[in-house]
Amino acid sequence: MRPWILLFIAGLLEVVWATGMKYTAGFTKLWPTLGTFAAMIASFLLLARAMQSLPLGVSYSVWVGIGAVGSVLTGVLLLHERLSAAQVVCLMLIGIGVAGLKHSTPASPPPAVRPAQSP
């Protein structure tokens, strides 16, 4: 369960840094830029940690899904962006996909990665 918690937090931090970029004014404002980079680094570190126990494709897909849905919801709630009915349905499908990947993937250590053999 721990890798899934780390992955969820990594996804939430992706929402933070994606939202933070909106406030950096092209990375010209110091504090929003520093906060964005801090969230970015933390998000990547937690994603990498989760990938030690979860498959690559599942980890990345769930991380992106959480970030995508969370960023849209943040845009709606904080920035007063609008959503169409079709967009809501699509976001629900992403959420269903993320939940499906979570419930169909056991957390287990991946096989050891071996370096390529030289000819």
N, C-alpha and C positions, 0 to 999 in steps of 0.2 A: 504493500500500500504506500510506503514511503516514496518510491519513485513517482507515483502518480500525484502525490501532494506537491513534490518539488516541481513537477511539470505544470501543475495548475498554477502555482505561484509564479513560475517563469512566464506563463501565458498572461497572467495579470500584470506582471511587470512589462510585458510587451505592450499592453494597453497604455501603461503609464508613459513609456518612452515614445510611443506613437503620438499620444496626445501632447506630450511635452514638446515634440517638434513643432507643433502648431503655435506654441508660445515662444519659441526661440527667435523668431523673426529672422530666419535664415542663419541661425547660430550666431547672431550678433548680440544677443542679450546673455550676459554671463551666467546668472543664476539658473534660468530655465535650461540653458545649454548644459551646465554642470549636472543638474538634476536628470536631464534626459540621458546623458552619457552614463551616469551612475546606474540608472534603471536599465539601460541597455546592457551594461557589463554584467549586472546581477542577473538579468534575464538569461543571457547566454551561458553564464556559469551554471545556473540551475538547470537549464536545458541540457547542457553537457553532462551534468551529474545524473539526471534522469535517464539519459541515453546509455549509461553504463548498465542499466538493468532492463530497459525497454528497447524494442526494435527501433531502428533509425526511422523508417517510414512512418510508423505509428506515432513516435515521439514528435517528429517534425509536423506531421499533419494535425495533431491535437494542439500543439503549440500555436500554429498558424490559425487554426480554427478559433481558439480562445481569443487570440489577438484580434482577429477579424471581427468577430461578433462583439467583443468588448469595445473595440474602437468605434464601431457603428453606434452602439448604445451610448457610449460616452459622447459622441457627436450629437446624438439626439438630445440627451439629458443636459449636457453642459453648453453646447454650442447652438442649440435649437435648430439642428438640421432636420430635414423632413425625410420621411420614409414612405414609399408607396406600398400598397398591399403586396405587390409582387416581391419587393425587397424584403418585407417581413417574412413571407413564405420561404424565400431563399435563405434567410438567416436562420429560420427554424430548421431547415434541412441541414445546414452546417452544424447546428447544435445537435441534431439527431445523429449525424455522422460522427461527431466527436464522442458522444455518449456510446454509440455503437462500438467504436474502436476501443474505448476504455473497457467496456464490459466483455469484449471478445478477445482481449489480449492479456495473457498472464505475464506478470513481471518475473522475469528470470534472467540470470546473468547471460549475456550473449557469449558465443564461443570466442575464444581468444583470437585476436587478429594476428596473423602471421605476416612478417615482412615478405615482400616478393623475392623469389629466388633469382639470383644472377645466373645467366646462361654460362 
